[in-house]
Amino acid sequence: MREKVKNKRWLKWLIATLGVLVIIIVALLIFINVFLNKSKPLIEGEVAVEILDNDATVIRDEIGVPHIKANTDADLYRAQGYVQAQDRMFQMDLSRRQASGQLAEVIGADAVDTDKFFRTFSLRDAAEKSWDGYDQQAQQVLEWYAEGVNAYMEEAKENGNLSFEFSILGYEPTEWTPIDSLTIGKFMAYDLGGHWNTLAVRHWTLNEFPEDKARELFIEYPENAPAILAANKQQQVQVAGEFDASVIPPEFNGSNNWVVSGDKTASGKPLLADDPHLGLSTPSIWYQMHLESPDQNVSGVIFAGVPGIILGHNEEIAWGVTNVGPDVQDLYIETPNPENPTQFEYEGEWEQAEVRKEPIKIKDGETEDFEVLVTRHGPVVSNILYDKEQPSAVFSMQWTALEPTLELQAVLNFNKASNWEEFELALEDFQAPAQNFVFASTDGTIAYKANGRIPIRKSGDGQLPVPGNSADYGWEGYVPFDELPRSVNPENGFIATANNEVIDDSYPYHITDFWAQPYRYERIAEVLEASDDLTAEDMMKLQMDQKNLYAAEFLEDMIATVRDSTKDYDEVLSLLEKWDQVDSKEQGAPLVFHKWIKQLPETLLADEFPKDVYKMLDGKNHITDEMMRDAFAGNAGVWVSEYGGAEKWLVDSLETVVAEIEEEQGNDLSDWSWGEDHQLTFPHPLAGASPIFAEFLNPDPVPIGGSNITVQAAASTPDGDVDHGASWRFVADLADLSSAYHIVGPGLSGHMKSDYFHNQVDDWAQGDFHETEIEEEVKGSTLILNAE
């Protein structure tokens, strides 16, 4: 009896306790929901924005694209700043902090090394030095834009509805300045900038390997520069250490673009397509907008934190870009004075470097002193490779983006250009990063220019660090603007680029030897050449093309080499032989091919390098592709021969891959699929801090096709996360520029409660484009910005 009473009491207590817990959980969820909704941007109704001279209208269409209409350019750019801050204030603040080396101030000690890296790379310093070069009109636009950002920021602070991320990290953003916008522009130059890390690795290889082995790790070995080779061997800079290679941008921040003349289209007017390949994230790096005033009517995308439209169209022209990828970052081997490490040898004298004090504030910690040394060539970067007192040699870096440049001035003039002559004139101010611009206008013109500052060197071709103590090295200007690669209305009726080589042997200047593999370009050209009746729908379809021409070059020889060595993998090889060489998500063959091709450098090279140096080595598959070509032609090089021959290399790599796939997807080949491993992700910057954040801030993974070498760009991590690809897709039909076709994944809003947060994830995966109007009356959520 007593036992029953005890059990009843215990049950009542349990029920009561569970009831209380449920109430607490419900109350907590309600609180979180109210808290999140409070910071959700206002997109309907009216709001007072005192900085405006006249009212402005913001209509967000069905997918969240803001269409801003104002009576003057001043109010247009103020409204652009206000609206961007509504949707992306946290991203904007994080971007300027990362580029400026100010993350530790709000994140803590874990960000100190990242801050040191970006302080050393001097992006904010370069932005500050660029300001005076801007004309008065461009400076005024930057100031108007900053006024808009600050108007929203002040309003949000007063109302307590800053974006929720600020509350999580426990800080408020500081005033926005024009230099912040320019610094974000410099960060994009960094993201697309150059190959300094490859030069450091090549220096290391020359000192660690016999020359014949080092030679095979170069795309083109610099045999005509014996003094440079000797300097790299005689004066060794320490490279191997504890460098965090995660701050290095993807080795091929690539893109596709093309333009087709009216002779090859159904309408008789040009078509233009562009899809820049960058990191895929929540929110997107791009912010799509339509800006209209009496002086301009332009639509497209811009980086959050920057005014204007960098890529897109107006009523008369359309344009897009891919990365040229020229050699614009040179390393110099500098000799410090043993008696004074802030002095460096130059022409037999000790020359004082600039010493820039860069104290790093640390959240919940003491400020850490940090200095950046700047030689006549540029900042000393060796201190981000290793920590060693009094080295006998260090690297400094010269880079086009560290000079005063005027990209935003060019962008503002793009927006108002009406023909190729005006657009090309604006291009003179677009100096870093160098980009392949394609252009089309309603008058039928199509054009191309590889535009930006590309250095002319006194000696060498940028493939190795050069002596910093001699006047025989360095830059003596840039490729003249009128001699940059250019094409207008070519006879074949189209122009396409995909980071491929854009010059031939007759071109008199060095650009780079580090071009992207040609497979995307070859596929684009194949499709465009095949038709004289092309439509906008054909362009959108081509942007989603998954044909794998990489496999077309190598797979037959890879299969034959393994078959000659062993019968153990006949079933897997048969799967590859039956493959249509399309990287569709349903098939198993793309899974095998891509894992196999990526395993080849791991098998052959990885154990020969320190881990951090190996991570710094760009173009690993470029290197092993050339080794395969030689081996299949009967001329196996040193690396392959020392490993045991091509047969052993390919078999060992395939063995590793098959074991990995079987562990992940089972032993039945019919169950293998590319999409099971290859899944689209748009990670939020806070997602890595907690699985809870990841659950709410990241969209669900989506199995997709394509790969890093197909036109539908979808590059993945070793874990299979597709986090790099077409950050924006754009197609314009010059027969009617009242609208164009776009996809911006995962969506336009940075707020998790917004309908536009992840609303374009499936569209990105499936290639469902949205038509954005610039002339018709747009329907959607209307917000009136009232001037007072």
ZAMARGU-4260 file (C-alpha; in steps of 0.2 Angstrom, whole numbers, plus 5000, padded with zeros to 4 digits):
<rodrens>
0) 5000/5000/5000 | 5014/5012/5005 | 5023/5008/4989 | 5008/5012/4978 | 5006/5029/4987
5) 5025/5032/4984 | 5023/5028/4966 | 5008/5039/4964 | 5017/5054/4972 | 5032/5051/4961
10) 5021/5050/4946 | 5012/5066/4951 | 5029/5074/4954 | 5036/5068/4937 | 5020/5075/4928
15) 5022/5091/4937 | 5040/5093/4933 | 5037/5088/4915 | 5023/5101/4914 | 5035/5115/4921
20) 5048/5110/4908 | 5036/5111/4894 | 5030/5128/4900 | 5048/5134/4901 | 5052/5127/4884
25) 5037/5134/4876 | 5040/5151/4885 | 5058/5150/4879 | 5053/5147/4861 | 5040/5161/4862
30) 5054/5173/4868 | 5066/5167/4855 | 5053/5170/4841 | 5048/5187/4848 | 5067/5191/4849
35) 5070/5186/4831 | 5055/5194/4824 | 5059/5211/4833 | 5075/5212/4822 | 5066/5207/4806
40) 5067/5221/4793 | 5052/5231/4789 | 5048/5229/4771 | 5030/5236/4771 | 5023/5253/4776
45) 5032/5269/4779 | 5047/5274/4789 | 5055/5291/4792 | 5073/5292/4785 | 5078/5310/4789
50) 5094/5311/4778 | 5083/5310/4762 | 5079/5326/4753 | 5063/5318/4745 | 5053/5302/4748
55) 5060/5286/4740 | 5051/5270/4736 | 5057/5252/4739 | 5047/5238/4732 | 5053/5220/4736
60) 5047/5208/4722 | 5041/5190/4724 | 5059/5184/4727 | 5064/5198/4738 | 5074/5209/4725
65) 5072/5227/4731 | 5068/5240/4717 | 5073/5257/4723 | 5066/5273/4715 | 5071/5290/4720
70) 5070/5308/4713 | 5089/5310/4714 | 5105/5300/4714 | 5109/5307/4731 | 5093/5299/4738
75) 5095/5284/4727 | 5112/5279/4735 | 5106/5284/4753 | 5091/5273/4750 | 5103/5259/4744
80) 5113/5260/4759 | 5098/5260/4770 | 5090/5245/4762 | 5107/5235/4761 | 5109/5238/4780
85) 5091/5232/4783 | 5095/5215/4775 | 5113/5213/4777 | 5120/5224/4792 | 5129/5209/4801
90) 5137/5203/4785 | 5142/5220/4780 | 5150/5223/4797 | 5159/5206/4797 | 5165/5209/4780
95) 5173/5225/4784 | 5180/5218/4800 | 5188/5203/4792 | 5196/5213/4778 | 5202/5226/4791
100) 5209/5213/4803 | 5197/5218/4817 | 5188/5201/4820 | 5196/5198/4837 | 5188/5213/4844
105) 5171/5205/4843 | 5175/5186/4842 | 5190/5185/4854 | 5207/5177/4854 | 5203/5163/4841
110) 5203/5177/4827 | 5219/5185/4832 | 5229/5175/4818 | 5216/5179/4805 | 5218/5198/4810
115) 5237/5197/4809 | 5235/5190/4791 | 5224/5204/4785 | 5233/5217/4794 | 5249/5211/4785
120) 5240/5210/4768 | 5236/5229/4771 | 5219/5230/4763 | 5212/5244/4774 | 5228/5253/4772
125) 5226/5252/4753 | 5208/5257/4754 | 5213/5273/4763 | 5227/5277/4751 | 5214/5275/4736
130) 5202/5288/4743 | 5211/5303/4737 | 5212/5296/4719 | 5193/5296/4718 | 5185/5310/4709
135) 5173/5322/4719 | 5157/5313/4712 | 5163/5296/4717 | 5168/5302/4734 | 5150/5310/4736
140) 5142/5293/4731 | 5152/5284/4744 | 5147/5297/4757 | 5128/5296/4752 | 5129/5278/4754
145) 5137/5278/4771 | 5123/5291/4776 | 5110/5278/4772 | 5119/5264/4781 | 5121/5274/4797
150) 5103/5280/4796 | 5097/5262/4797 | 5110/5258/4810 | 5105/5272/4822 | 5087/5268/4820
155) 5090/5250/4824 | 5100/5254/4839 | 5087/5266/4846 | 5073/5253/4843 | 5083/5239/4850
160) 5081/5229/4834 | 5098/5226/4827 | 5100/5209/4818 | 5101/5195/4831 | 5119/5190/4827
165) 5125/5206/4836 | 5115/5201/4851 | 5123/5183/4851 | 5141/5191/4849 | 5137/5205/4862
170) 5142/5220/4852 | 5135/5234/4841 | 5142/5240/4825 | 5151/5256/4824 | 5148/5270/4811
175) 5150/5266/4793 | 5162/5276/4783 | 5167/5277/4764 | 5183/5268/4768 | 5173/5253/4774
180) 5166/5251/4757 | 5182/5253/4748 | 5190/5240/4760 | 5177/5227/4755 | 5181/5231/4737
185) 5200/5227/4741 | 5194/5211/4750 | 5187/5206/4733 | 5203/5210/4725 | 5211/5198/4738
190) 5199/5184/4735 | 5203/5185/4716 | 5220/5191/4718 | 5235/5180/4714 | 5247/5166/4718
195) 5259/5172/4732 | 5257/5156/4741 | 5262/5146/4726 | 5278/5156/4724 | 5282/5152/4743
200) 5279/5134/4740 | 5290/5134/4724 | 5304/5142/4734 | 5302/5128/4747 | 5303/5115/4733
205) 5319/5121/4726 | 5327/5120/4742 | 5320/5103/4747 | 5320/5093/4731 | 5332/5089/4718
210) 5330/5100/4703 | 5322/5087/4692 | 5309/5084/4705 | 5306/5102/4708 | 5305/5105/4690
215) 5289/5094/4688 | 5280/5104/4701 | 5280/5120/4690 | 5268/5123/4677 | 5282/5131/4667
220) 5299/5129/4674 | 5309/5146/4672 | 5324/5140/4664 | 5328/5157/4657 | 5331/5165/4674
225) 5347/5157/4681 | 5350/5172/4693 | 5332/5170/4700 | 5334/5151/4702 | 5351/5154/4711
230) 5344/5167/4723 | 5330/5155/4728 | 5343/5142/4732 | 5356/5153/4740 | 5345/5163/4752
235) 5332/5152/4759 | 5316/5159/4768 | 5308/5147/4780 | 5291/5142/4773 | 5286/5126/4783
240) 5278/5130/4799 | 5260/5131/4806 | 5252/5142/4793 | 5233/5141/4793 | 5229/5139/4774
245) 5211/5141/4777 | 5213/5160/4774 | 5219/5157/4757 | 5205/5159/4744 | 5200/5144/4733
250) 5214/5142/4720 | 5202/5144/4706 | 5189/5157/4710 | 5183/5155/4693 | 5168/5160/4683
255) 5159/5158/4666 | 5154/5172/4654 | 5149/5173/4636 | 5141/5185/4624 | 5133/5180/4607
260) 5130/5192/4592 | 5113/5194/4584 | 5120/5183/4569 | 5118/5168/4580 | 5102/5172/4590
265) 5084/5169/4586 | 5080/5187/4590 | 5094/5195/4579 | 5100/5204/4595 | 5115/5199/4606
270) 5113/5187/4621 | 5124/5189/4637 | 5127/5176/4651 | 5138/5177/4667 | 5140/5166/4682
275) 5154/5171/4694 | 5160/5157/4704 | 5164/5161/4722 | 5161/5154/4739 | 5143/5149/4742
280) 5136/5155/4759 | 5122/5161/4769 | 5119/5175/4765 | 5126/5176/4748 | 5141/5187/4744
285) 5130/5196/4731 | 5115/5207/4734 | 5103/5209/4719 | 5095/5226/4717 | 5087/5238/4705
290) 5091/5256/4706 | 5081/5270/4697 | 5083/5288/4697 | 5080/5301/4683 | 5099/5299/4679
295) 5100/5280/4679 | 5090/5264/4678 | 5101/5249/4682 | 5099/5231/4689 | 5110/5217/4694
300) 5121/5213/4709 | 5133/5222/4721 | 5143/5216/4736 | 5134/5220/4752 | 5143/5236/4759
305) 5146/5244/4742 | 5135/5256/4732 | 5130/5254/4714 | 5128/5239/4703 | 5145/5230/4698
310) 5137/5217/4687 | 5121/5218/4677 | 5112/5229/4664 | 5103/5245/4661 | 5091/5250/4647
315) 5105/5249/4634 | 5119/5238/4639 | 5123/5222/4649 | 5140/5216/4655 | 5148/5202/4666
320) 5165/5196/4671 | 5176/5181/4675 | 5193/5182/4684 | 5208/5184/4672 | 5220/5177/4686
325) 5236/5186/4681 | 5252/5186/4691 | 5250/5201/4701 | 5257/5196/4718 | 5276/5195/4717
330) 5287/5189/4732 | 5304/5197/4735 | 5318/5189/4745 | 5323/5202/4757 | 5339/5203/4768
335) 5336/5211/4785 | 5350/5220/4794 | 5356/5209/4809 | 5358/5225/4819 | 5341/5232/4815
340) 5327/5220/4808 | 5317/5235/4802 | 5330/5239/4789 | 5333/5229/4773 | 5347/5228/4760
345) 5345/5237/4744 | 5359/5241/4732 | 5372/5239/4745 | 5364/5250/4758 | 5352/5247/4773
350) 5335/5254/4769 | 5323/5258/4783 | 5306/5250/4781 | 5290/5258/4786 | 5284/5251/4803
355) 5266/5252/4804 | 5259/5249/4822 | 5243/5238/4821 | 5237/5235/4839 | 5224/5221/4839
360) 5210/5223/4851 | 5204/5206/4859 | 5187/5203/4866 | 5188/5198/4884 | 5207/5200/4883
365) 5222/5212/4882 | 5226/5221/4867 | 5240/5213/4857 | 5254/5223/4850 | 5257/5219/4831
370) 5268/5228/4818 | 5268/5227/4799 | 5284/5230/4791 | 5283/5238/4773 | 5298/5237/4762
375) 5300/5247/4745 | 5291/5232/4737 | 5277/5229/4750 | 5273/5221/4766 | 5284/5208/4774
380) 5273/5192/4774 | 5284/5179/4781 | 5278/5182/4799 | 5261/5174/4794 | 5271/5159/4788
385) 5280/5156/4804 | 5286/5164/4820 | 5305/5165/4820 | 5316/5179/4828 | 5329/5187/4817
390) 5328/5177/4801 | 5342/5179/4788 | 5329/5181/4774 | 5311/5186/4773 | 5297/5188/4760
395) 5289/5204/4755 | 5275/5205/4743 | 5271/5218/4729 | 5253/5217/4723 | 5243/5228/4712
400) 5228/5229/4724 | 5239/5237/4737 | 5241/5253/4726 | 5228/5266/4725 | 5215/5260/4713
405) 5198/5266/4708 | 5186/5251/4705 | 5171/5259/4712 | 5173/5274/4701 | 5172/5262/4686
410) 5157/5254/4693 | 5147/5270/4694 | 5151/5274/4676 | 5147/5257/4670 | 5129/5260/4677
415) 5126/5275/4666 | 5136/5269/4651 | 5125/5267/4635 | 5137/5260/4622 | 5154/5251/4621
420) 5164/5267/4619 | 5157/5274/4636 | 5159/5257/4644 | 5177/5255/4639 | 5181/5272/4645
425) 5175/5268/4662 | 5185/5252/4662 | 5201/5262/4663 | 5197/5265/4682 | 5194/5246/4685
430) 5212/5242/4690 | 5212/5227/4703 | 5207/5213/4702 | 5210/5210/4683 | 5194/5204/4675
435) 5188/5197/4659 | 5173/5209/4654 | 5161/5204/4641 | 5149/5217/4635 | 5133/5218/4624
440) 5122/5233/4619 | 5106/5235/4610 | 5115/5242/4595 | 5121/5225/4592 | 5139/5227/4598
445) 5147/5213/4607 | 5164/5215/4615 | 5177/5208/4627 | 5192/5215/4637 | 5204/5207/4649
450) 5205/5223/4660 | 5215/5228/4675 | 5233/5232/4680 | 5245/5218/4674 | 5263/5221/4679
455) 5278/5222/4667 | 5293/5215/4676 | 5311/5220/4674 | 5317/5202/4675 | 5308/5186/4677
460) 5290/5181/4674 | 5282/5180/4692 | 5285/5161/4694 | 5297/5163/4708 | 5302/5175/4722
465) 5316/5187/4716 | 5330/5196/4725 | 5324/5211/4735 | 5341/5219/4737 | 5344/5223/4718
470) 5337/5236/4707 | 5337/5223/4693 | 5321/5216/4699 | 5304/5224/4701 | 5290/5232/4690
475) 5292/5245/4677 | 5274/5249/4674 | 5259/5239/4668 | 5253/5233/4651 | 5246/5248/4642
480) 5227/5249/4643 | 5226/5250/4624 | 5236/5234/4623 | 5226/5223/4635 | 5218/5208/4626
485) 5202/5214/4618 | 5189/5209/4605 | 5175/5218/4597 | 5162/5210/4586 | 5172/5194/4581
490) 5168/5185/4565 | 5164/5169/4574 | 5149/5178/4582 | 5153/5174/4600 | 5166/5177/4614
495) 5167/5166/4629 | 5179/5165/4644 | 5180/5153/4659 | 5197/5158/4667 | 5205/5149/4652
500) 5220/5156/4643 | 5215/5171/4633 | 5231/5175/4623 | 5242/5165/4611 | 5260/5164/4609
505) 5260/5181/4599 | 5255/5191/4613 | 5270/5202/4619 | 5266/5203/4638 | 5267/5190/4651
510) 5250/5188/4660 | 5251/5171/4669 | 5255/5152/4666 | 5242/5148/4679 | 5226/5147/4668
515) 5212/5136/4673 | 5209/5120/4665 | 5201/5122/4648 | 5186/5111/4650 | 5172/5123/4654
520) 5177/5135/4640 | 5178/5120/4628 | 5161/5115/4632 | 5154/5132/4631 | 5162/5135/4614
525) 5155/5118/4608 | 5137/5123/4612 | 5138/5140/4605 | 5146/5135/4589 | 5133/5122/4586
530) 5118/5134/4584 | 5114/5150/4575 | 5096/5151/4583 | 5101/5154/4601 | 5089/5160/4614
535) 5089/5166/4632 | 5082/5149/4637 | 5097/5141/4628 | 5109/5152/4639 | 5101/5147/4655
540) 5101/5128/4650 | 5120/5130/4646 | 5124/5137/4663 | 5117/5121/4670 | 5126/5110/4658
545) 5135/5095/4667 | 5145/5088/4653 | 5162/5082/4659 | 5176/5085/4646 | 5190/5082/4659
550) 5184/5064/4659 | 5184/5064/4640 | 5203/5068/4640 | 5209/5056/4653 | 5197/5042/4658
555) 5200/5030/4644 | 5219/5030/4647 | 5216/5029/4666 | 5205/5013/4664 | 5217/5005/4652
560) 5232/5008/4664 | 5223/5000/4678 | 5216/4985/4668 | 5234/4981/4662 | 5239/4980/4680
565) 5225/4971/4689 | 5208/4963/4687 | 5202/4968/4705 | 5192/4983/4699 | 5184/4977/4683
570) 5166/4980/4690 | 5171/4998/4694 | 5180/5001/4678 | 5165/4994/4668 | 5154/5007/4678
575) 5165/5021/4671 | 5166/5014/4654 | 5147/5014/4652 | 5146/5032/4659 | 5140/5045/4647
580) 5152/5057/4655 | 5139/5069/4662 | 5141/5073/4680 | 5122/5070/4685 | 5118/5067/4703
585) 5110/5050/4700 | 5125/5041/4693 | 5139/5032/4702 | 5152/5035/4689 | 5155/5054/4692
590) 5157/5049/4711 | 5171/5037/4706 | 5179/5048/4693 | 5180/5064/4704 | 5186/5055/4720
595) 5199/5046/4709 | 5206/5061/4700 | 5207/5071/4717 | 5216/5056/4725 | 5230/5056/4712
600) 5240/5071/4720 | 5236/5065/4737 | 5244/5048/4733 | 5259/5054/4724 | 5263/5071/4733
605) 5255/5073/4750 | 5268/5063/4760 | 5282/5072/4753 | 5277/5089/4760 | 5274/5096/4777
610) 5255/5097/4779 | 5254/5116/4779 | 5265/5118/4764 | 5255/5105/4754 | 5239/5115/4758
615) 5247/5130/4751 | 5251/5122/4735 | 5238/5127/4722 | 5235/5118/4706 | 5239/5101/4712
620) 5228/5093/4698 | 5236/5104/4685 | 5253/5096/4691 | 5247/5078/4691 | 5237/5080/4675
625) 5253/5084/4666 | 5262/5069/4675 | 5248/5058/4668 | 5250/5065/4650 | 5268/5061/4650
630) 5266/5044/4658 | 5252/5039/4646 | 5264/5045/4631 | 5278/5034/4638 | 5288/5048/4646
635) 5285/5045/4665 | 5293/5058/4675 | 5303/5057/4691 | 5289/5058/4703 | 5279/5044/4694
640) 5294/5033/4691 | 5300/5034/4709 | 5283/5030/4715 | 5283/5014/4705 | 5276/5019/4689
645) 5259/5025/4682 | 5250/5008/4685 | 5255/5007/4704 | 5250/5026/4706 | 5233/5024/4698
650) 5229/5007/4706 | 5234/5013/4723 | 5223/5029/4721 | 5208/5019/4715 | 5210/5007/4729
655) 5209/5021/4742 | 5194/5028/4733 | 5184/5012/4731 | 5187/5008/4750 | 5181/5025/4754
660) 5165/5024/4744 | 5161/5007/4750 | 5162/5013/4768 | 5150/5027/4764 | 5138/5020/4751
665) 5140/5001/4753 | 5147/4987/4742 | 5133/4987/4729 | 5138/4998/4714 | 5120/5001/4709
670) 5118/5010/4725 | 5132/5023/4722 | 5127/5040/4717 | 5136/5057/4715 | 5122/5066/4723
675) 5123/5056/4739 | 5141/5062/4741 | 5140/5079/4732 | 5127/5090/4741 | 5124/5109/4740
680) 5127/5119/4756 | 5126/5138/4760 | 5135/5139/4777 | 5131/5153/4788 | 5147/5161/4797
685) 5140/5157/4814 | 5135/5139/4809 | 5152/5132/4814 | 5150/5138/4832 | 5136/5127/4836
690) 5126/5112/4829 | 5110/5122/4835 | 5116/5137/4825 | 5119/5126/4810 | 5102/5118/4811
695) 5093/5135/4810 | 5105/5145/4800 | 5110/5133/4786 | 5098/5127/4773 | 5095/5108/4772
700) 5109/5100/4760 | 5103/5097/4742 | 5110/5083/4731 | 5116/5090/4715 | 5126/5086/4699
705) 5139/5096/4691 | 5157/5098/4698 | 5172/5110/4698 | 5175/5107/4679 | 5158/5107/4672
710) 5149/5123/4666 | 5137/5120/4680 | 5151/5124/4693 | 5149/5115/4709 | 5165/5112/4718
715) 5165/5102/4734 | 5176/5099/4749 | 5183/5082/4753 | 5168/5079/4764 | 5157/5082/4749
720) 5150/5099/4754 | 5147/5109/4738 | 5152/5126/4744 | 5159/5135/4729 | 5151/5138/4712
725) 5139/5150/4703 | 5136/5163/4717 | 5125/5172/4704 | 5118/5167/4687 | 5113/5180/4675
730) 5106/5180/4657 | 5101/5195/4647 | 5093/5196/4630 | 5097/5212/4622 | 5081/5211/4611
735) 5072/5217/4627 | 5082/5224/4642 | 5066/5229/4651 | 5070/5213/4661 | 5084/5200/4663
740) 5085/5182/4672 | 5094/5179/4688 | 5097/5167/4702 | 5106/5172/4719 | 5107/5157/4731
745) 5102/5155/4744 | 5092/5171/4744 | 5093/5190/4747 | 5089/5192/4765 | 5102/5189/4779
750) 5088/5187/4792 | 5083/5169/4796 | 5064/5174/4799 | 5063/5182/4782 | 5054/5174/4767
755) 5069/5178/4757 | 5082/5170/4768 | 5083/5153/4759 | 5070/5154/4746 | 5082/5152/4731
760) 5091/5136/4736 | 5080/5124/4726 | 5080/5137/4712 | 5099/5136/4712 | 5100/5117/4712
765) 5087/5116/4698 | 5091/5131/4687 | 5075/5140/4689 | 5078/5158/4685 | 5068/5173/4690
770) 5064/5187/4678 | 5068/5204/4686 | 5059/5219/4678 | 5066/5237/4677 | 5053/5246/4667
775) 5036/5238/4671 | 5027/5242/4687 | 5034/5230/4700 | 5022/5221/4712 | 5027/5217/4729
780) 5030/5223/4747 | 5031/5242/4747 | 5041/5252/4759 | 5040/5271/4758 | 5056/5280/4765
785) 5049/5297/4771 | 5060/5312/4770 | 5058/5324/4785
</rodrens>
